[in-house]
């Protein structure tokens, strides 16, 4: 696939693009639903991450997840040392 910015596309343009790419890959009868959904999700994520509220919320959740994983890893390491 060529490098293209789907975040600036409308849903209709995304659908047309997906059909074109499937045809270009040599499988014109293939269902484009999965590709369309992936492209729309990518667009929605990009738009959400531009919003400061959602960006901060995602960043906070990512930090909390990383801290939980690090704590669990430390606890497992301590359990291993004690055994």
MDTraj code that builds the backbone (N, CA, C; nanometers):
import mdtraj as md
import numpy as np

residues = "UNK UNK UNK UNK UNK UNK UNK UNK UNK UNK UNK UNK UNK UNK UNK UNK UNK UNK UNK UNK UNK UNK UNK UNK UNK UNK UNK UNK UNK UNK UNK UNK UNK UNK UNK UNK UNK UNK UNK UNK UNK UNK UNK UNK UNK UNK UNK UNK UNK UNK UNK UNK UNK UNK UNK UNK UNK UNK UNK UNK UNK UNK UNK UNK UNK UNK UNK UNK UNK UNK UNK UNK UNK UNK UNK UNK UNK UNK UNK UNK UNK UNK UNK".split()
xyz = np.array([
    [0.0832, -0.1175, 0.0000],
    [0.0000, 0.0000, 0.0000],
    [0.0879, 0.1241, 0.0000],
    [0.0486, 0.2238, -0.0741],
    [0.1238, 0.3481, -0.0719],
    [0.1038, 0.4196, 0.0620],
    [0.1964, 0.5074, 0.0976],
    [0.1853, 0.5845, 0.2206],
    [0.0805, 0.6937, 0.1997],
    [-0.0293, 0.6845, 0.2722],
    [-0.1390, 0.7792, 0.2548],
    [-0.1954, 0.8145, 0.3915],
    [-0.2393, 0.9380, 0.4088],
    [-0.2955, 0.9837, 0.5359],
    [-0.4464, 0.9650, 0.5337],
    [-0.4931, 0.8571, 0.5934],
    [-0.6371, 0.8311, 0.5951],
    [-0.7083, 0.9144, 0.7001],
    [-0.6329, 0.9776, 0.7899],
    [-0.6962, 1.0563, 0.8956],
    [-0.7688, 1.1779, 0.8397],
    [-0.7349, 1.2189, 0.7186],
    [-0.8007, 1.3340, 0.6569],
    [-0.9164, 1.2909, 0.5660],
    [-0.9419, 1.1609, 0.5566],
    [-1.0457, 1.1093, 0.4677],
    [-1.1806, 1.0992, 0.5380],
    [-1.2854, 1.1123, 0.4597],
    [-1.4203, 1.0861, 0.5097],
    [-1.4411, 0.9344, 0.5101],
    [-1.5482, 0.8885, 0.5739],
    [-1.5788, 0.7448, 0.5740],
    [-1.5977, 0.6937, 0.4312],
    [-1.6621, 0.7737, 0.3475],
    [-1.6845, 0.7334, 0.2081],
    [-1.5514, 0.7198, 0.1341],
    [-1.4606, 0.8116, 0.1569],
    [-1.3293, 0.8040, 0.0927],
    [-1.2509, 0.6833, 0.1431],
    [-1.2637, 0.6537, 0.2715],
    [-1.1963, 0.5364, 0.3277],
    [-1.2491, 0.4098, 0.2618],
    [-1.3797, 0.4000, 0.2452],
    [-1.4386, 0.2823, 0.1814],
    [-1.3899, 0.2683, 0.0376],
    [-1.3872, 0.3779, -0.0372],
    [-1.3378, 0.3744, -0.1748],
    [-1.1915, 0.3325, -0.1786],
    [-1.1129, 0.3871, -0.0882],
    [-0.9709, 0.3544, -0.0814],
    [-0.9514, 0.2054, -0.0508],
    [-1.0284, 0.1525, 0.0432],
    [-1.0183, 0.0103, 0.0779],
    [-1.0511, -0.0775, -0.0421],
    [-1.1564, -0.0447, -0.1141],
    [-1.1923, -0.1218, -0.2337],
    [-1.0806, -0.1152, -0.3385],
    [-1.0238, 0.0025, -0.3559],
    [-0.9138, 0.0180, -0.4535],
    [-0.7936, -0.0664, -0.4144],
    [-0.7605, -0.0672, -0.2857],
    [-0.6438, -0.1431, -0.2399],
    [-0.6654, -0.2929, -0.2527],
    [-0.7864, -0.3393, -0.2240],
    [-0.8164, -0.4821, -0.2383],
    [-0.8079, -0.5227, -0.3844],
    [-0.8612, -0.4401, -0.4718],
    [-0.8527, -0.4686, -0.6154],
    [-0.7074, -0.4680, -0.6611],
    [-0.6302, -0.3712, -0.6131],
    [-0.4888, -0.3607, -0.6508],
    [-0.4084, -0.4818, -0.6039],
    [-0.4533, -0.5449, -0.4960],
    [-0.3833, -0.6636, -0.4441],
    [-0.4205, -0.7906, -0.5197],
    [-0.5136, -0.7790, -0.6132],
    [-0.5504, -0.8944, -0.6944],
    [-0.6591, -0.9810, -0.6355],
    [-0.7339, -0.9284, -0.5391],
    [-0.8439, -1.0043, -0.4795],
    [-0.9709, -0.9176, -0.4800],
    [-1.0192, -0.8816, -0.5984],
    [-1.1305, -0.7867, -0.6087],
    [-1.2603, -0.8333, -0.5437],
    [-1.2804, -0.9606, -0.5214],
    [-1.4038, -1.0076, -0.4595],
    [-1.3964, -1.0149, -0.3078],
    [-1.2807, -0.9853, -0.2510],
    [-1.2604, -0.9951, -0.1057],
    [-1.3426, -0.8889, -0.0323],
    [-1.3925, -0.9242, 0.0856],
    [-1.4720, -0.8321, 0.1669],
    [-1.3798, -0.7259, 0.2279],
    [-1.4048, -0.5980, 0.2017],
    [-1.3176, -0.4928, 0.2530],
    [-1.3518, -0.4477, 0.3952],
    [-1.4492, -0.5100, 0.4585],
    [-1.4977, -0.4635, 0.5889],
    [-1.3862, -0.4531, 0.6931],
    [-1.2998, -0.5513, 0.7002],
    [-1.1911, -0.5485, 0.7992],
    [-1.0947, -0.4330, 0.7766],
    [-1.0580, -0.4105, 0.6519],
    [-0.9676, -0.3001, 0.6190],
    [-1.0350, -0.1661, 0.6463],
    [-1.1611, -0.1547, 0.6100],
    [-1.2352, -0.0301, 0.6336],
    [-1.2397, -0.0005, 0.7841],
    [-1.2729, -0.1007, 0.8631],
    [-1.2814, -0.0824, 1.0074],
    [-1.1459, -0.0419, 1.0663],
    [-1.0398, -0.1075, 1.0215],
    [-0.9062, -0.0740, 1.0713],
    [-0.8697, 0.0699, 1.0370],
    [-0.8987, 0.1125, 0.9159],
    [-0.8669, 0.2492, 0.8751],
    [-0.9512, 0.3503, 0.9524],
    [-1.0783, 0.3197, 0.9753],
    [-1.1645, 0.4094, 1.0521],
    [-1.1194, 0.4167, 1.1981],
    [-1.0784, 0.3042, 1.2542],
    [-1.0290, 0.3035, 1.3921],
    [-0.9023, 0.3873, 1.4040],
    [-0.8145, 0.3748, 1.3045],
    [-0.6914, 0.4522, 1.3046],
    [-0.7239, 0.6015, 1.2991],
    [-0.8205, 0.6379, 1.2187],
    [-0.8616, 0.7775, 1.2066],
    [-0.9216, 0.8283, 1.3379],
    [-1.0084, 0.7488, 1.3985],
    [-1.0716, 0.7883, 1.5246],
    [-0.9675, 0.8030, 1.6349],
    [-0.8718, 0.7122, 1.6405],
    [-0.7662, 0.7200, 1.7420],
    [-0.6834, 0.8455, 1.7229],
    [-0.6481, 0.8745, 1.5987],
    [-0.5689, 0.9942, 1.5707],
    [-0.6444, 1.1195, 1.6138],
    [-0.7723, 1.1259, 1.5832],
    [-0.8529, 1.2424, 1.6206],
    [-0.8637, 1.2543, 1.7727],
    [-0.8825, 1.1426, 1.8406],
    [-0.8934, 1.1448, 1.9860],
    [-0.7622, 1.1888, 2.0503],
    [-0.6506, 1.1427, 1.9981],
    [-0.5212, 1.1772, 2.0564],
    [-0.4857, 1.3248, 2.0351],
    [-0.5520, 1.3896, 1.9437],
    [-0.5302, 1.5337, 1.9244],
    [-0.6054, 1.6153, 2.0285],
    [-0.7056, 1.5538, 2.0922],
    [-0.7832, 1.6199, 2.1964],
    [-0.7048, 1.6085, 2.3274],
    [-0.6705, 1.7205, 2.3913],
    [-0.5889, 1.7148, 2.5136],
    [-0.6492, 1.6272, 2.6238],
    [-0.7809, 1.6284, 2.6383],
    [-0.8440, 1.5466, 2.7422],
    [-0.8144, 1.3986, 2.7197],
    [-0.8405, 1.3501, 2.5982],
    [-0.8203, 1.2082, 2.5698],
    [-0.6731, 1.1717, 2.5700],
    [-0.5893, 1.2618, 2.5225],
    [-0.4446, 1.2355, 2.5231],
    [-0.3957, 1.2177, 2.6664],
    [-0.4371, 1.3089, 2.7563],
    [-0.3963, 1.2987, 2.8961],
    [-0.4511, 1.1724, 2.9610],
    [-0.5771, 1.1406, 2.9317],
    [-0.6379, 1.0209, 2.9897],
    [-0.5636, 0.8947, 2.9455],
    [-0.5345, 0.8837, 2.8175],
    [-0.4617, 0.7667, 2.7660],
    [-0.3215, 0.7613, 2.8265],
    [-0.2567, 0.8750, 2.8365],
    [-0.1220, 0.8789, 2.8951],
    [-0.1240, 0.8359, 3.0415],
    [-0.2237, 0.8818, 3.1176],
    [-0.2354, 0.8429, 3.2579],
    [-0.2595, 0.6932, 3.2711],
    [-0.3467, 0.6390, 3.1873],
    [-0.3743, 0.4955, 3.1923],
    [-0.2509, 0.4142, 3.1536],
    [-0.1772, 0.4612, 3.0551],
    [-0.0555, 0.3908, 3.0147],
    [0.0467, 0.3916, 3.1276],
    [0.0595, 0.5035, 3.1960],
    [0.1524, 0.5121, 3.3089],
    [0.1087, 0.4189, 3.4209],
    [-0.0204, 0.4193, 3.4526],
    [-0.0719, 0.3318, 3.5584],
    [-0.0508, 0.1846, 3.5222],
    [-0.0724, 0.1485, 3.3970],
    [-0.0529, 0.0106, 3.3525],
    [0.0944, -0.0291, 3.3674],
    [0.1841, 0.0581, 3.3210],
    [0.3269, 0.0293, 3.3300],
    [0.3696, 0.0128, 3.4760],
    [0.3191, 0.0996, 3.5642],
    [0.3542, 0.0890, 3.7059],
    [0.3023, -0.0409, 3.7669],
    [0.1804, -0.0818, 3.7296],
    [0.1268, -0.2106, 3.7786],
    [0.2132, -0.3263, 3.7308],
    [0.2497, -0.3236, 3.6033],
    [0.3316, -0.4321, 3.5488],
    [0.4690, -0.4370, 3.6162],
    [0.5279, -0.3219, 3.6424],
    [0.6579, -0.3185, 3.7105],
    [0.6468, -0.3703, 3.8532],
    [0.5382, -0.3344, 3.9237],
    [0.5168, -0.3819, 4.0600],
    [0.5002, -0.5338, 4.0609],
    [0.4225, -0.5858, 3.9684],
    [0.4020, -0.7309, 3.9593],
    [0.5336, -0.8011, 3.9301],
    [0.6130, -0.7447, 3.8408],
    [0.7422, -0.8055, 3.8081],
    [0.8336, -0.8065, 3.9305],
    [0.8347, -0.6972, 4.0070],
    [0.9174, -0.6930, 4.1293],
    [0.8711, -0.7970, 4.2301],
    [0.7374, -0.8080, 4.2476],
    [0.6830, -0.9055, 4.3420],
    [0.7189, -1.0475, 4.3001],
    [0.7092, -1.0758, 4.1723],
    [0.7441, -1.2105, 4.1233],
    [0.8925, -1.2381, 4.1433],
    [0.9737, -1.1355, 4.1220],
    [1.1177, -1.1526, 4.1409],
    [1.1490, -1.1791, 4.2880],
    [1.0812, -1.1075, 4.3781],
    [1.1020, -1.1301, 4.5209],
    [1.0574, -1.2701, 4.5603],
    [0.9437, -1.3149, 4.5086],
    [0.8960, -1.4512, 4.5373],
    [0.9978, -1.5534, 4.4906],
    [1.0572, -1.5287, 4.3752],
    [1.1557, -1.6212, 4.3211],
    [1.2798, -1.6244, 4.4094],
    [1.3222, -1.5064, 4.4600],
    [1.4394, -1.5011, 4.5474],
    [1.4141, -1.5735, 4.6792],
    [1.2905, -1.5679, 4.7289],
    [1.2580, -1.6296, 4.8568],
    [1.2419, -1.7796, 4.8470],
    [1.2179, -1.8283, 4.7282],
    [1.1955, -1.9726, 4.7167],
    [1.3222, -2.0503, 4.6967],
])
top = md.Topology()
chain = top.add_chain()
for i, resn in enumerate(residues, 1):
    res = top.add_residue(resn, chain, resSeq=i)
    for name in ("N", "CA", "C"):
        top.add_atom(name, md.element.get_by_symbol(name[0]), res)
traj = md.Trajectory(xyz[None], top)
